């Protein structure tokens, strides 16, 4: 009978790596990431690089003999343009109103209510809310246009109730697009908070109840502190998503009437493709990118403070 002997664990690996420099070992470990890095460079860093370059030029689609480097002229023009400043303000209103307040609050409320609801009710509500989320942005925009239009569903309901009616897309366009974005995007926040609420230790809630805490006290003093990190993560994601909303707003109002619902993505599109000012429109796109980066930095900082 032969005896099988085994070498101590790690001996072969030590021999193989003994003569390899540390830099080469790090390079070998990073080789599996190379395809991902190349794809990011081609499809993400490349377009961003072109965007940065065109933002400093006077490139136009028509009527120009060539493209010339203009430095910060496009950015100077933007910050002296009343329409651009109006678009910045409306974008902040749209993000805060429809994402930070609307989707975040309604998503949390639905997640809490669904915990106590009967299974058939949960199924119906989840189906309705998620159906709005999976709709393409343009389809959702047409549906909400039909709802808020002067002869649409909302005014039909108000007429049946003998309440005052108005053309919502003309008198309150930014409110209409905010409510439309809340309707479309709440499902994501609801699913995030539903998962977070499932991770709240039942022992904490039961201990608070035994100490005499009511439902509101348990919610604000136990539940919210436990899911704070999920709230911040959700806020970051829906803020970035709402900053880039274009199809919903453009389908409902095209930024009008006038510029009363002209958010930055709509203003950027109109300058670049309707006015043929590619350089100026790209500069606005770069400002929008920086605004998103600023929001991300704030949320990431808050998440780090939460971890500490």
C-alpha positions as CSV (number, residue, x, y, z in Angstrom):
1,X,0.0,0.0,0.0
2,X,1.4,3.4,-1.0
3,X,1.2,6.3,1.3
4,X,-0.1,9.7,-0.1
5,X,1.7,12.7,1.3
6,X,0.4,16.3,0.8
7,X,2.4,19.4,1.0
8,X,1.4,22.1,3.5
9,X,-1.3,24.4,2.3
10,X,0.0,27.4,0.3
11,X,3.4,25.9,-0.4
12,X,2.9,25.6,-4.2
13,X,1.4,29.1,-4.4
14,X,4.3,30.5,-2.4
15,X,6.8,28.9,-4.8
16,X,5.0,30.2,-7.9
17,X,4.8,33.8,-6.6
18,X,8.2,33.8,-4.9
19,X,10.0,35.2,-7.9
20,X,7.2,37.5,-9.2
21,X,7.5,41.2,-8.3
22,X,4.6,42.7,-6.3
23,X,3.7,45.1,-9.1
24,X,3.3,42.1,-11.5
25,X,1.2,40.3,-9.0
26,X,-1.2,43.2,-8.7
27,X,-1.4,43.5,-12.5
28,X,-2.2,39.8,-12.8
29,X,-4.9,40.1,-10.2
30,X,-6.4,43.0,-12.1
31,X,-6.5,41.3,-15.5
32,X,-10.1,40.0,-15.1
33,X,-11.3,43.6,-14.7
34,X,-9.7,44.7,-18.0
35,X,-12.8,44.1,-20.2
36,X,-15.0,46.1,-17.9
37,X,-12.5,49.0,-17.8
38,X,-12.3,49.0,-21.6
39,X,-16.1,49.1,-22.0
40,X,-16.4,51.9,-19.5
41,X,-13.6,53.8,-21.3
42,X,-15.3,53.5,-24.7
43,X,-18.9,54.0,-23.8
44,X,-18.7,56.3,-20.7
45,X,-15.4,58.1,-20.5
46,X,-15.3,58.6,-24.3
47,X,-18.7,60.5,-24.6
48,X,-18.0,62.5,-21.5
49,X,-14.6,63.5,-23.0
50,X,-16.3,64.6,-26.2
51,X,-18.9,66.5,-24.1
52,X,-16.2,68.4,-22.2
53,X,-14.4,69.3,-25.5
54,X,-17.5,70.5,-27.3
55,X,-18.6,72.6,-24.3
56,X,-15.6,74.8,-24.9
57,X,-16.3,75.3,-28.7
58,X,-18.9,77.2,-30.8
59,X,-20.0,74.0,-32.7
60,X,-23.3,74.4,-34.5
61,X,-25.4,72.0,-36.6
62,X,-26.0,74.6,-39.3
63,X,-24.8,78.0,-40.5
64,X,-21.2,77.7,-39.3
65,X,-18.1,77.4,-41.4
66,X,-16.2,75.5,-38.7
67,X,-15.8,74.7,-35.1
68,X,-13.6,77.0,-33.0
69,X,-12.3,76.8,-29.4
70,X,-14.1,79.6,-27.4
71,X,-12.9,78.8,-23.8
72,X,-15.5,79.6,-21.2
73,X,-17.7,81.7,-23.5
74,X,-20.6,79.1,-23.4
75,X,-20.6,79.0,-19.6
76,X,-20.4,82.8,-19.3
77,X,-23.3,83.0,-21.7
78,X,-25.3,80.5,-19.7
79,X,-24.9,82.2,-16.4
80,X,-26.0,85.5,-17.9
81,X,-29.0,83.9,-19.7
82,X,-32.3,84.4,-17.8
83,X,-33.8,81.3,-19.5
84,X,-30.9,79.2,-18.2
85,X,-31.2,80.5,-14.7
86,X,-35.0,79.9,-14.9
87,X,-34.3,76.3,-16.0
88,X,-31.9,75.8,-13.1
89,X,-34.6,77.0,-10.6
90,X,-37.3,74.8,-12.2
91,X,-35.0,71.8,-12.1
92,X,-34.4,72.3,-8.4
93,X,-38.2,72.6,-7.9
94,X,-38.8,69.5,-10.0
95,X,-36.2,67.4,-8.1
96,X,-37.1,68.5,-4.6
97,X,-40.9,68.4,-5.3
98,X,-41.2,65.2,-7.2
99,X,-38.2,63.1,-5.8
100,X,-37.0,64.3,-2.4
101,X,-40.5,65.1,-1.1
102,X,-42.9,63.2,-3.4
103,X,-41.4,59.9,-4.3
104,X,-39.5,59.5,-1.1
105,X,-42.4,60.3,1.2
106,X,-45.1,58.5,-0.7
107,X,-42.8,55.4,-1.2
108,X,-42.1,55.2,2.5
109,X,-45.8,55.7,3.3
110,X,-46.9,52.9,0.9
111,X,-44.2,50.5,2.2
112,X,-45.4,51.1,5.8
113,X,-49.0,50.7,4.9
114,X,-48.4,47.6,2.9
115,X,-46.8,45.9,5.9
116,X,-50.2,45.9,7.7
117,X,-52.4,45.4,4.6
118,X,-54.1,42.1,3.7
119,X,-52.4,40.1,0.9
120,X,-55.0,40.9,-1.8
121,X,-54.7,44.6,-1.1
122,X,-50.9,44.4,-1.2
123,X,-51.1,42.6,-4.5
124,X,-53.4,45.1,-6.1
125,X,-51.5,48.2,-4.9
126,X,-48.1,46.7,-5.8
127,X,-49.4,45.9,-9.3
128,X,-50.8,49.3,-9.9
129,X,-47.8,51.2,-8.6
130,X,-45.2,49.0,-10.4
131,X,-47.2,49.2,-13.6
132,X,-46.7,53.0,-13.7
133,X,-43.0,52.5,-13.1
134,X,-42.4,50.0,-15.9
135,X,-44.1,52.1,-18.5
136,X,-41.8,53.9,-21.0
137,X,-41.3,57.5,-20.1
138,X,-43.0,58.8,-23.3
139,X,-46.1,56.5,-22.7
140,X,-46.4,57.7,-19.1
141,X,-46.1,61.3,-20.4
142,X,-49.0,60.8,-22.9
143,X,-51.1,59.2,-20.2
144,X,-50.5,62.1,-17.8
145,X,-51.1,64.6,-20.6
146,X,-54.5,63.0,-21.1
147,X,-55.1,63.2,-17.4
148,X,-54.2,66.9,-16.9
149,X,-55.4,68.3,-20.3
150,X,-58.2,70.8,-20.2
151,X,-60.7,68.2,-21.5
152,X,-58.9,65.3,-19.8
153,X,-59.8,62.9,-17.0
154,X,-59.0,65.2,-14.0
155,X,-61.4,68.0,-15.2
156,X,-64.0,65.3,-16.0
157,X,-63.8,64.1,-12.4
158,X,-64.0,67.7,-11.1
159,X,-66.9,68.5,-13.3
160,X,-68.8,65.4,-12.0
161,X,-68.1,66.7,-8.4
162,X,-69.1,70.3,-9.4
163,X,-65.7,71.6,-8.5
164,X,-63.7,74.4,-10.3
165,X,-61.8,73.3,-13.4
166,X,-58.8,74.7,-15.2
167,X,-56.2,73.8,-17.9
168,X,-53.6,72.4,-15.5
169,X,-50.9,72.1,-18.2
170,X,-51.2,75.9,-18.8
171,X,-51.8,77.3,-15.4
172,X,-49.7,75.0,-13.2
173,X,-47.4,73.1,-15.6
174,X,-44.5,72.5,-13.2
175,X,-46.9,71.1,-10.6
176,X,-48.4,68.8,-13.2
177,X,-45.1,67.4,-14.3
178,X,-44.0,67.0,-10.6
179,X,-47.2,65.0,-9.9
180,X,-46.6,62.9,-13.0
181,X,-43.1,62.1,-12.0
182,X,-44.3,61.1,-8.5
183,X,-46.9,58.8,-10.0
184,X,-44.4,57.2,-12.3
185,X,-41.4,56.9,-10.0
186,X,-42.8,56.0,-6.5
187,X,-42.6,52.3,-7.1
188,X,-38.8,52.3,-6.9
189,X,-38.9,54.0,-3.5
190,X,-41.6,51.7,-2.2
191,X,-39.6,48.6,-3.1
192,X,-36.4,50.0,-1.5
193,X,-38.3,50.8,1.8
194,X,-40.2,47.5,1.8
195,X,-36.9,45.7,1.8
196,X,-35.5,48.0,4.5
197,X,-38.5,47.6,6.7
198,X,-38.1,43.8,6.6
199,X,-34.7,44.2,8.1
200,X,-35.9,46.2,11.2
201,X,-35.4,43.8,14.2
202,X,-38.8,42.8,15.5
203,X,-37.3,42.7,19.0
204,X,-36.7,46.5,19.0
205,X,-40.3,47.2,18.0
206,X,-41.7,44.8,20.6
207,X,-39.5,46.3,23.3
208,X,-40.7,49.8,22.4
209,X,-44.3,48.7,22.5
210,X,-43.8,47.1,25.9
211,X,-42.3,50.4,27.2
212,X,-45.6,52.1,26.2
213,X,-44.5,53.7,22.9
214,X,-47.4,54.3,20.5
215,X,-47.3,53.6,16.7
216,X,-46.0,57.1,15.8
217,X,-43.4,56.9,18.5
218,X,-42.2,53.5,17.4
219,X,-42.1,54.7,13.8
220,X,-40.0,57.9,14.5
221,X,-37.8,56.6,17.3
222,X,-37.2,53.0,16.2
223,X,-38.0,52.4,12.5
224,X,-36.7,55.6,11.0
225,X,-33.3,55.4,12.8
226,X,-32.8,51.8,11.7
227,X,-33.6,52.6,8.0
228,X,-31.8,55.9,7.8
229,X,-29.1,54.5,5.5
230,X,-31.7,53.1,3.1
231,X,-33.4,56.5,3.1
232,X,-30.2,58.3,2.1
233,X,-29.4,55.7,-0.6
234,X,-32.9,56.0,-2.0
235,X,-32.6,59.8,-2.0
236,X,-29.4,59.7,-3.9
237,X,-30.7,57.3,-6.6
238,X,-34.0,59.0,-7.2
239,X,-32.4,62.5,-7.2
240,X,-30.0,61.4,-10.0
241,X,-32.8,59.8,-11.9
242,X,-35.1,62.8,-11.7
243,X,-32.3,65.2,-12.8
244,X,-32.2,63.4,-16.1
245,X,-35.9,63.2,-16.8
246,X,-36.6,64.5,-20.3
247,X,-39.2,62.4,-22.1
248,X,-41.9,62.9,-19.4
249,X,-41.6,66.7,-19.3
250,X,-41.2,67.1,-23.1
251,X,-44.2,64.9,-23.9
252,X,-46.5,66.7,-21.5
253,X,-45.5,70.4,-22.0
254,X,-42.4,70.7,-24.1
255,X,-41.2,73.0,-21.4
256,X,-44.1,75.4,-21.9
257,X,-46.2,77.3,-21.9
258,X,-43.3,79.7,-22.5
259,X,-40.6,78.4,-20.2
260,X,-42.8,77.6,-17.2
261,X,-41.8,74.0,-17.1
262,X,-38.5,74.2,-18.9
263,X,-36.1,72.0,-16.8
264,X,-32.4,71.8,-17.7
265,X,-32.7,68.6,-19.9
266,X,-35.5,70.2,-21.9
267,X,-33.5,73.5,-22.2
268,X,-30.4,71.7,-23.2
269,X,-32.3,69.8,-25.9
270,X,-33.9,72.9,-27.3
271,X,-30.6,74.8,-27.5
272,X,-28.6,71.9,-29.0
273,X,-31.1,70.5,-31.5
274,X,-33.8,73.1,-32.1
275,X,-31.5,76.1,-32.1
276,X,-28.6,74.1,-33.5
277,X,-26.2,75.4,-30.8
278,X,-24.4,72.1,-30.1
279,X,-21.5,73.8,-28.2
280,X,-23.9,75.8,-26.0
281,X,-26.2,72.8,-25.4
282,X,-23.3,70.6,-24.5
283,X,-22.1,73.2,-22.0
284,X,-25.5,73.1,-20.3
285,X,-25.3,69.2,-20.3
286,X,-21.9,69.5,-18.6
287,X,-23.4,71.8,-15.9
288,X,-26.2,69.3,-15.4
289,X,-23.5,66.6,-15.0
290,X,-21.8,68.7,-12.4
291,X,-25.1,69.3,-10.5
292,X,-25.6,65.5,-10.4
293,X,-22.0,65.1,-9.1
294,X,-22.6,67.7,-6.4
295,X,-25.8,65.9,-5.2
296,X,-23.9,62.6,-5.2
297,X,-21.0,64.1,-3.2
298,X,-23.5,65.4,-0.6
299,X,-25.3,62.1,-0.2
300,X,-22.1,60.1,-0.1
301,X,-20.8,62.4,2.6
302,X,-24.0,61.9,4.6
303,X,-23.6,58.1,4.2
304,X,-20.1,58.3,5.5
305,X,-21.2,60.3,8.5
306,X,-23.9,57.7,9.1
307,X,-21.3,54.9,9.1
308,X,-19.1,56.8,11.5
